[in-house]
Amino acid sequence: MVSLAAVVVDSGGVGSHAAIVAREHGLPAVRGTGTATTVLTTGQLVTVDGNRGRVSAPGEGEARGAQRG
């Protein structure tokens, strides 16, 4: 079974599948990062701030999504 703590996607709006699933499960989500699936790796530890639309990884700085929620 896969365990998630947040959702981070390159694109999509508030009605996107990723946003809906995140809301249904009470997970923070950042959409519109543009490069998250290229920059982040599977299993990498990141901090997701769904309120501010920010994703940060230790030692790698911070990325901001164009959309949040």
Phi and psi in degrees as GROMACS dihedral restraints (atoms count N, CA, C in turn):
[ dihedral_restraints ]
;  ai    aj    ak    al  type     phi  dphi    fc
    3     4     5     6     1   -86.4    20    10
    4     5     6     7     1   136.2    20    10
    6     7     8     9     1  -114.5    20    10
    7     8     9    10     1   128.2    20    10
    9    10    11    12     1  -117.3    20    10
   10    11    12    13     1   148.7    20    10
   12    13    14    15     1  -116.8    20    10
   13    14    15    16     1   -16.6    20    10
   15    16    17    18     1  -164.5    20    10
   16    17    18    19     1   167.9    20    10
   18    19    20    21     1  -123.9    20    10
   19    20    21    22     1   128.8    20    10
   21    22    23    24     1  -131.7    20    10
   22    23    24    25     1   124.0    20    10
   24    25    26    27     1  -134.5    20    10
   25    26    27    28     1   156.5    20    10
   27    28    29    30     1   -70.3    20    10
   28    29    30    31     1   -37.3    20    10
   30    31    32    33     1  -148.2    20    10
   31    32    33    34     1   170.9    20    10
   33    34    35    36     1   127.7    20    10
   34    35    36    37     1   154.2    20    10
   36    37    38    39     1  -108.7    20    10
   37    38    39    40     1  -170.9    20    10
   39    40    41    42     1   -65.6    20    10
   40    41    42    43     1   -21.6    20    10
   42    43    44    45     1   -96.6    20    10
   43    44    45    46     1     6.1    20    10
   45    46    47    48     1   -70.4    20    10
   46    47    48    49     1   158.6    20    10
   48    49    50    51     1   -57.1    20    10
   49    50    51    52     1   -44.2    20    10
   51    52    53    54     1   -61.6    20    10
   52    53    54    55     1   -42.2    20    10
   54    55    56    57     1   -66.3    20    10
   55    56    57    58     1   -41.5    20    10
   57    58    59    60     1   -65.2    20    10
   58    59    60    61     1   -45.3    20    10
   60    61    62    63     1   -62.6    20    10
   61    62    63    64     1   -42.2    20    10
   63    64    65    66     1   -60.4    20    10
   64    65    66    67     1   -46.3    20    10
   66    67    68    69     1   -62.4    20    10
   67    68    69    70     1   -44.0    20    10
   69    70    71    72     1   -60.3    20    10
   70    71    72    73     1   -32.1    20    10
   72    73    74    75     1  -102.9    20    10
   73    74    75    76     1     5.3    20    10
   75    76    77    78     1    67.2    20    10
   76    77    78    79     1    31.6    20    10
   78    79    80    81     1   -98.8    20    10
   79    80    81    82     1   143.3    20    10
   81    82    83    84     1   -68.0    20    10
   82    83    84    85     1   147.3    20    10
   84    85    86    87     1  -140.8    20    10
   85    86    87    88     1   143.4    20    10
   87    88    89    90     1  -127.6    20    10
   88    89    90    91     1   122.3    20    10
   90    91    92    93     1  -115.3    20    10
   91    92    93    94     1   158.3    20    10
   93    94    95    96     1    79.0    20    10
   94    95    96    97     1    27.3    20    10
   96    97    98    99     1   -71.7    20    10
   97    98    99   100     1   -27.5    20    10
   99   100   101   102     1    84.6    20    10
  100   101   102   103     1   -36.3    20    10
  102   103   104   105     1  -136.8    20    10
  103   104   105   106     1     8.7    20    10
  105   106   107   108     1   -56.1    20    10
  106   107   108   109     1   -43.0    20    10
  108   109   110   111     1   -72.3    20    10
  109   110   111   112     1   -14.9    20    10
  111   112   113   114     1   -90.1    20    10
  112   113   114   115     1   -39.6    20    10
  114   115   116   117     1   -83.0    20    10
  115   116   117   118     1   -41.7    20    10
  117   118   119   120     1   -84.2    20    10
  118   119   120   121     1   152.3    20    10
  120   121   122   123     1  -116.9    20    10
  121   122   123   124     1   156.2    20    10
  123   124   125   126     1   -58.1    20    10
  124   125   126   127     1   129.9    20    10
  126   127   128   129     1    83.2    20    10
  127   128   129   130     1    -2.3    20    10
  129   130   131   132     1   -68.7    20    10
  130   131   132   133     1   138.8    20    10
  132   133   134   135     1   -81.0    20    10
  133   134   135   136     1   121.4    20    10
  135   136   137   138     1  -135.2    20    10
  136   137   138   139     1   160.7    20    10
  138   139   140   141     1  -108.6    20    10
  139   140   141   142     1   127.6    20    10
  141   142   143   144     1  -115.9    20    10
  142   143   144   145     1   123.0    20    10
  144   145   146   147     1  -112.1    20    10
  145   146   147   148     1    94.6    20    10
  147   148   149   150     1   -66.4    20    10
  148   149   150   151     1   -27.3    20    10
  150   151   152   153     1   -69.6    20    10
  151   152   153   154     1   -35.6    20    10
  153   154   155   156     1  -101.0    20    10
  154   155   156   157     1    -8.0    20    10
  156   157   158   159     1    70.8    20    10
  157   158   159   160     1    39.5    20    10
  159   160   161   162     1  -123.2    20    10
  160   161   162   163     1   143.7    20    10
  162   163   164   165     1  -129.5    20    10
  163   164   165   166     1   127.3    20    10
  165   166   167   168     1  -132.8    20    10
  166   167   168   169     1   147.4    20    10
  168   169   170   171     1  -122.8    20    10
  169   170   171   172     1   136.5    20    10
  171   172   173   174     1   -52.7    20    10
  172   173   174   175     1   125.5    20    10
  174   175   176   177     1    80.4    20    10
  175   176   177   178     1    -1.4    20    10
  177   178   179   180     1  -121.8    20    10
  178   179   180   181     1     5.9    20    10
  180   181   182   183     1    82.6    20    10
  181   182   183   184     1  -156.2    20    10
  183   184   185   186     1  -133.4    20    10
  184   185   186   187     1   142.9    20    10
  186   187   188   189     1  -117.8    20    10
  187   188   189   190     1   145.5    20    10
  189   190   191   192     1  -117.9    20    10
  190   191   192   193     1   138.4    20    10
  192   193   194   195     1   -87.5    20    10
  193   194   195   196     1   150.8    20    10
  195   196   197   198     1   -72.8    20    10
  196   197   198   199     1   -25.4    20    10
  198   199   200   201     1  -127.5    20    10
  199   200   201   202     1   157.6    20    10
  201   202   203   204     1  -138.0    20    10
  202   203   204   205     1   171.3    20    10
